[in-house]
Amino acid sequence: MDFFALDIVLTFFVAYLDKATYLLIDDLKNIAWKYGSSWLVLDIISTIPSELARKISPRPLRSYGLFNMLRLWHLRRVSALFSRLEKDKNCNYFWVRCAQLICVTLFSVHCAGYFYYRIAAKYHDPGKTWLSESMGDNFHEQSLSIRYVTSIYWSITTLTTVGYGDLHPVNTQEMIFDTFYMLFNLGLTAYLIRNMKNLVVHGTSRTRIFRDTIKAASSFAQRNQLPPRLQDQMLAHLCLKYRIDSEGLQQQETLDSLPKAIRSSISHYLFYSITDNVLALVGDQLDYGDNVCGAVLSIRFNEDILSVWNCNASDHQSVMALRDSIKRHLKLPHSYVMEYKPHNASLRDNSSYRNTWLRG
């Protein structure tokens, strides 16, 4: 009770989000009015001790179990907690959903076991109940743990539609409750299966689509007798695309969903130094800038590559001077290793990045 009472007090000091204006309201008067006109009354009633509620209530309502059920109102906070965890980037969505489904199942089984026992314990003829059939007329003398386990056992066998036949309803009240519980189990089972299917399919659908795409691309390459180099490029591109999608790195989609001001700030942070270096090339601010004949910026998955072309690969002095100028404009450490390769060697290797000359 102390925990829930403290929770009520703290709620008067917690800001809330206005659904009309989407503004965070932190004014204490507005918070008190919002809480007092919504959940305050039910929170207070569900926090009252059951013993006190029994004493102040009329005799027909003095049922300990009924007042304990008022505490189920606090389950809405558990639901809100799971909703926040599902959106929390630090929590694994799969395991949060699994924990939620397990909690729903355990709660349903526990409630059904409680009602099974309560109907039998309060029935006017103790000899005509499922408890008396399974434990005898003196089932009240059995330990609480045995009675609880037996009730949960019958609840689980009904939920899983196993029905061994060792436990069954005896009187009319038990039959009525068992009928509604079995109908409820149809919906609960469908809910659990649908959620588990979504979790599993979500993780395997991308892999299945990727395998089908790779198979189709391989068949296309073999049918048209494409050279091995083109086949490797096709498959490498598809693998890279799958890796980007599976790791949630849909860069263009993410950037398109952001406001223009944020996109501009991101671009400034990522590419300002490179743009500054390109402008330095255009403005002839590099040493031996007359020897520069081109520049290419390649935006790639693992790293971005800036290539600067000069006129004469044999002029060692100009190559070294360009290297130092680029490091200076990009604010790179002096020990940073840059690669260099003559154009003839690139044509011979059919690659601009394999077998490069390290120039420090």
N, C-alpha and C positions, 0 to 999 in steps of 0.2 A: 504494500500500500504506500509506503514512504516513497518508493521510486516513482510511482505514478503521480503522487501528489506533487513531488518535485518537478515532474515533467509538466504538469499543469501550470505551475508558477513560472517556469522558464519560458513557456509558450507566450506569455505576455510580453516578453522581451526579445522575441525572435521576429525579424522582418519577414514580410511575405510579398509575393509577386502579384501585382494587380493584373487580373486577366483582361481588363478593358484597355489599360494604357501600357501594359508590360513594363511598368516601373516598379522598382523595389521600394516598398513602403516601410519606413523605419520609425514613423511617428508613433509614440507609445499609445496615444489616445485612439488612433485609427486601428492599431493592432488589437487593443482591448475590445473595441467595438466589433471588429471582424471576428475575433475568437468568441466573444460573448454571444454573438448572434448566430453562431454556427454549431461548434462541437463542444462548447464549454459544459452545458448541462449534462450531456451524455457522458462526458469524461468524468465529471464529479460523481454521477450516479454509479458508474462502473468502478469507482475507486472506494466507495463506502465499504467497510468490512462486512462480510456476510453475516457474522454473528449479530452485529448491531442492526442490520437491515431486518433480520428475523424478529428481533425484539420489538421494533417499532412498526412492524407490518401487521395487518389483520391476520387472524388465525388461519383462514383458508390459504393465505399466500406464504405461510411460514414453511417454505421448502428450501432446504439448504442448497440443493442442486440448482434450483432455478436462479437464485441470487448469484451463485458462482458463474452461471452462464453469462451474466452481465459483463463479466471481464472479457468476454470474447470481443467486445467492442474495440479493445486495444489491438485487435488483429489488423485493423486498417493501417496502423503504424508499421506493422511488419510488411504489409503489402507495399507501402510507400518506400520502405527501406530497400526492398528488392528492386523496385522501379529505379531508384537512384543507383544501385549497384550495377544494373544492366547498362546504364549510360556512363558509368565510370570507366575511363580509359585504362585505369590501373587494375581493373578486375577482368578476368577472362569471362566473356559472355557465355561460353558453353557451360562452364562449371557453375556460374550463377544460375542459369536456367535449370540445370540439373538439380541444384540444391533447392530451388523453388518448387520443382515438381515433386521432389522427395518430401518436402515439408507439407505440401498439399495432400499427398497420399497418407502420410502419417497422421495428419490432423483428421482427415476423413475417417481413417480406421479407428482412431482413438474415440472420436465422437460416436461412431456407430457402436463400438464396444460399450461405451457408457450407457447409451440408450438400451442396448440389449440387457445389460445388468439391471438398470433402473426399472424397466418394465417388469422383469421377473421378480425383483425384490419388493416392489410395491403392489404386486397383484394380490387380489383378495384371497385367492386359494393358493398358498405356497406349494401345494402338491401337484399343481397343474401348470408348471413352468418348465422352460428348457433347462434351467439350473437344477431343478429337482430331478429331472430326467437323467442328467449327466452326473450330478454329485450326490443325489439323494435329498431327502427332506431337510437334512441338517446342513445345507450348504452354507448357512450363516456362520457356522462354526469353523469353516475352512478359513485359511489365512487369506489376507487381502491380496497378496501376490498371486496365489493360485486362482482366485476368482477373476482377477484382472487379466491374467494370461489366458484363461479360458474364454473370456469375453472377446479379447483381441483375436484369439485364434478363430472364433466363429466369424468375426468381422472380416478377417483376411480371406478366409475360405469363401465367403460370400462375394467379396470384392473381386477375387480372381476367378470366380465362377467354377471353382473346383468342386465344392459340395460333396464331401466324403459320405455324408449321411449320418455321421455319429451325433451331430447336433442339428436340431430342426425346431421350428416353432411348434408350440403345443396349444396355446390358447389363442383367442381371436386377436387380442392386442398385439401379440408377437407376430401373427400372420400379417396384420395390416402394416406394421412397421417394416417387416421384412420385405413386403411387396414394394413399398416406396423406396426402401434402400436399394433393392435390386434395380429399380428404374433409374435411381440416381447414379448407380454404378455404370450404367450404360453410357451416360454422358461423361462421367469422370474417366472411364477407360478410353473413350474416343478422344477426350482432351489430352490425356497423357500420350497416347499413340501419335496423335497429330503433332504435338510439340517435339517428341523425340524424332519423328520422321523429318521434321523441318531442320532440326539440329544436325542430323546425319547427312541429309541431302545437301544442305548448305555447304558442308565441307567436302563432299565428293562430286558435286555437279561440275565444278570448275575443272577438276582432274579429268572427268569423263569427256567434257567438251574439248579439253586440250589434247587428249589422246586421239579423238576423232579428227581434229584439225591436223595434227601431225601425220596421221595415216593418209588423209586426203592429199596433203601436200607431197608426201612421198610418192603416192600413186601418180599424181600429176607430173612430178619430175621424171619418174621412170617411163611413163607413157610418152612423154615428149623428148626423152633421151637428153635431158639437160646435163651439162658437164658437172662433175662433182663439186667444183667450186661454187656454182650457183645453188646446187642442192644444199650445201653446207650453209650458205648465206640465208636461204629460205628458212631452214630449220632453226638456225641461230636467232633469226628475227622472231619466229614464233615462240621459242623458248624464253626470249627476253620479254616479250609481251605478256606471256603467262606469268613470269616471275613478277613483273610490275603489278599485274592485276591481283595475284594471290597475296602479295605483301601489302596491298592497299595503297599503292603509290600511283594512283590515277592522278598524275600531276595536273594535266590540263583540266580535268573535271573539277579538281579541288580549287584551282585558281579561278576558273570561271564562276564558281559559286561565291567568291569573295568580292567585297566592294572594290571599286577602282582605286581608292586611296590605299587600301591594304596591299593590293597587287603592285601598286607603284612603289611602296616601301620595300616589299619583298624583292622586286627587280633591282632597286637601288642597292640593297644589301648584297645580293648575289653577284651582280654584274658590273658594279661601279668600277672596280679596279680594272677589270678587263676592258670596259669601254674607255676608261682613261688611257689605257695602254694603246688601244686602237687609235684614239684621237692623237696620241703622241706620235704614232706612225704617220698619220695624215699631216700633222703639223710639223713634221720633220724635226722633232725634239730628241730623237735618238742619235747616238754617235754613229757615224757612217750611215746615216739615214738614206743617203742616195743609193746605197746598195740594196735597200729593201724594195722588193718587187711584188709583194703580195702578203696577205694575212688571211687565215681561215680560222674561225671559231666553231668547234664541234661540240654540241651539247649532247652528252652521252649518259647512260644509266649510272655507271660506276664513277666516272670522272669526266670533267670538261677538258678539252684539249685545245690549246691555242697554238697554231702553227704560223711561224713567220718565215717567209721565203726571202733569200738574198740572191744577188746576181752571180756571185763567184764563190764556189765552195772551196776553192784552193787558197783563197785569201784568208789565211789563218788569223791575221790581226783584226780584220773587219768582223769576222765571226765572233771572236772573243769580245770585241767592243760591243757588238749588238747584244750578246748574252748579258754582259754587265749592265747595259742600259735597260734591258727588259726587266732584269731583277730589281733594279733601282725604282722603276716606275710602278712595278707590281708590289713593291715593298716586301720582297722575298729575302730570306736570310742568305748570306753570302755562301753558305755551305749547301744551298739548295741545288740539286742535280737537274740539269736540263739536257735534253737529248738532241742530237743533231745528225742528219743523214743527207748526203748528196742526192740530187735528183736522179742521176744515173743509177745509183745503187737502189733507189726505190723502184725504178723501172725494172731492174734486173730481178729483184726479189718479189716484184708484184705486190709490194706492201710498203707503207711509209713508216710503220712502227716496229717492224721486225729487224733485228740486227742493226740497231741504231748505234751511232758513235756517241759515247758519253763525253760531254764537254764540261762537266762540273757545274 
